[in-house]
Amino acid sequence: MNIINPATEEIITTLQEDNEASLNQKIAILKKSQEDWAKQGLKERTKVIQNFYDLLDTENETLAAVLTSEVGKPLQQSRNEINGAKTRIQWMLHNSDKYLSDELIVNTSELKEIISYDPLGVICNISAWNYPYLVGVNVFIPALLAGNAVMYKPSEYASLTGLEIERLLKKAGVPDGVFQIALGAHQTGELLLDLDFDGYFFTGSYRTGQHIYQKVAAKMVPCQLELGGKDPLYVTEDVKDINAVAIGTADGAFYNNGQSCCAVERIYVHEKIYEDYISAFNKELKSWKIGSPTEKGVYIGSLTRKEQLNVLEQQVEDAVKNGAVLLTGGKRINGKGYNFEPTILVNVSNEMKVMQEESFGPIIGIMKVKDDAEAIRMMQDTEYGLTASVYSASMDRAQQILSQIDSGTGYWNCCDRVSAGLPWSGRKHSGIGATLSHQGLRAFTKPKAWHLRNS
Ligand code: NAD
C-alpha cells in the first residue's frame, strides 16, 4: 500500500497491508490479553492513558508533521487536532472513575442493588482519516479505560498516524496484546467484519456504515456508527455583527478544507441581511492564504483524497446547470497536489447536489430565505442529522428553531465544535449511538444488575 503525500503527490513510503492470516493472529493475541488488562483495574489503566496524554504533548511536533504529510491539512491545524484530542482525553481521565465504577442504587441492611460496568471484551474500531486523533480517541481511549482490548483500523489515508498512535500507546504502557493495528483499505475492513469481535465502532461515510451495520447485525454485538452530515446553518436578520458572523461561519464551513463531519455544509440567510452577509463572507474567503500545508499561515491546504476533486467539480457543474451563480472559486488549482479553490455558490436551491450530498471539501451553497419557517423547512430537508446551527441575537428564537431540527447537536451562535462532556451522536443517516460524555464512556461496557439480598 503506497502512502501518498496529497500536497506533493509523492509516495512517502510503502506499507504491508494486513491479510486474513495476520488478522487472525492479532485477534487471538487480543483475546488472550484482554482479561488481564481488565483485571488490572481502572486506576492502573488511567495511569497508562495519562502517559499517552503526556506523550501527545511532548511529541506534538513530530506527530503533526506526520499527520500533515499524509492528509494534507495545514501544519497548525494538525497541531490543533492533537491538542484537541488531549482535551478530550483529559475529560475522560477526570470522569472515568465517576462513570465506570460500580453504582450503588439501593443500600439498605436487607438489600443492595448495584450496577457494574463490565468491558465488552475485544472491540474493533474502523476509523476515518479526516481527524484521526479526534475520532480515534473518541473510541480507543474510553474502550481501553473500560478494560477492553482494541483492534484499531486507521483509514488507509491515515496509516502513518495510526502507526504513531500504536507506538505511543505501547510506549505509554498499554500491553502489546491489548492494542493491535490493522493496516489496509476496504479489503482489510471486510476481513475484520468476518472476525469475532465483541463490538464494532465505526467512523466514516454513510455508505460504508450502512454496509457494516448490516453485516454485523447477525453477530448480535453492539455496533455504533459515526457517519457523515449535511449540516445546515441559519443566520437570522437580528444578528448584531454581520461581519463577525460571516467570519465565524466561513471558518465553520472551510476549516480543514471543509473535511469535517460537522463542517457547515449549507447556509440559509434571512433576506434582510443576505447581501451584506454574502459580501462579508466572500471578503473573508479572499483573505485566506492557500498553498502548501507546511507553509506558515496557510489556511487552505490540500484535500486528502484525489477522487474528491471530481465530486466537487460535479457539484459545481450540477449547481450552475440548474441556475446557481458561482460567486468565487469553482475549480481545481493547477499544479501538484489535490487542491481546490474555496468556492461559494449562490442562487442555489435545495434540490441541487451541493445542498443535498455531503461535499467534504472547500465549497458552500448559500441560500436566501424569507423567514424562520422557510429556514426550518430547508434545514430539515436532508437525509442526515448530525448538527444544525442558528446565529441570532435571541437564544429563545434559536432554541425554538433548533428544537424542530432532527439532529444530534444544536448550536446557537457557534458551529463546527465538539465538547468532550456532551454526547457526539448522529441521527438518521448520520449515525447510531454516541461517543464522548458519560454515554460515550459507557458505550464500551455492558451493564450488570446486582440484586444482593442479605437474608
Ligand atoms: P469511508 O467510509 O470511506 O472509510 C472509513 C473507514 O472504513 C476506513 O478505514 C475504510 O478503510 C473502511 N472501509 C471502507 N470500506 C469498508 C468495508 N466494506 N468494510 C469495512 N471497512 C471499510 O469514510 P472516510 O472517507 O474515511 O471518512 C469520511 C466520512 O466520515 C465522511 O462521511 C465524514 O462525515 C465521516 N465522519 C464522521 C464523523 C462523525 O463523528 N460523525 C467523524 C469523522 C468523519
Boltz pocket constraint, residues with backbone or C-beta under 6 A from the ligand:
constraints:
  - pocket:
      binder: B
      contacts: [[A, 126], [A, 127], [A, 128], [A, 129], [A, 130], [A, 131], [A, 135], [A, 153], [A, 154], [A, 155], [A, 156], [A, 184], [A, 185], [A, 186], [A, 187], [A, 188], [A, 189], [A, 190], [A, 193], [A, 203], [A, 204], [A, 205], [A, 206], [A, 207], [A, 208], [A, 209], [A, 211], [A, 212], [A, 226], [A, 227], [A, 228], [A, 229], [A, 260], [A, 261], [A, 262], [A, 358], [A, 360], [A, 386], [A, 424], [A, 426], [A, 430], [A, 431]]
      max_distance: 6.0
